[in-house]
Amino acid sequence: MDLLCLQPIDDPYLLANAKAVSFSQQADGLHLDLLAQPAGVPVYAYRIELLGTDKNLVVGASREAR
């Protein structure tokens, strides 16, 4: 059973183009990596839902911030 559901946010200024997501535990917390992002698109945003709960979070990543 999947525990996480990755959903693009439908907004004209937020683009969601990743094809995969991976998580890694690091010293400062849980890190989210969005894979297979196309070049030239500056901003990505996702809503991550914890299935079976009413909890979700919005994650944004900017190519310039990396």
C-alpha positions in Angstrom: 0.0 0.0 0.0 1.3 3.5 -0.9 1.6 5.9 2.0 2.5 9.0 0.0 0.7 10.5 -3.0 2.6 13.1 -5.1 0.3 15.5 -6.8 1.1 18.5 -9.0 -0.4 21.8 -7.9 -2.5 23.2 -10.7 -1.5 26.9 -10.9 -0.3 28.9 -13.9 2.9 30.1 -12.0 3.7 26.7 -10.5 4.9 24.0 -12.8 5.1 20.3 -11.8 7.2 18.2 -14.2 9.1 15.7 -12.1 8.6 12.0 -13.0 9.9 10.5 -9.8 10.4 11.4 -6.2 13.0 10.1 -3.7 13.5 10.7 0.0 16.7 10.6 2.0 17.2 11.0 5.8 20.0 13.6 6.5 21.3 15.3 9.6 18.9 18.2 9.2 15.8 16.1 8.5 14.1 14.4 5.6 15.1 15.6 2.2 12.9 15.3 -0.9 14.5 15.0 -4.4 12.4 15.5 -7.5 13.9 13.7 -10.4 13.8 14.1 -14.2 13.1 17.8 -14.2 13.3 19.4 -17.7 15.9 22.2 -18.3 14.7 25.7 -18.6 11.7 25.5 -16.2 12.6 27.5 -13.1 10.0 26.5 -10.4 8.3 23.3 -9.4 5.7 22.7 -6.7 4.0 19.6 -5.3 1.5 18.7 -2.7 2.5 15.6 -0.9 -0.4 13.8 0.9 -0.1 11.2 3.6 -2.7 8.8 2.5 -5.2 7.7 5.1 -4.8 11.0 7.0 -6.0 14.6 6.4 -2.3 15.8 6.4 -0.4 17.2 3.5 2.4 19.6 2.8 3.4 21.7 -0.2 6.9 21.5 -1.5 8.5 23.9 -3.9 12.0 23.8 -5.5 13.7 26.4 -7.5 16.4 25.6 -10.0 18.2 28.8 -9.0 18.2 27.9 -5.3 20.2 24.7 -5.8 
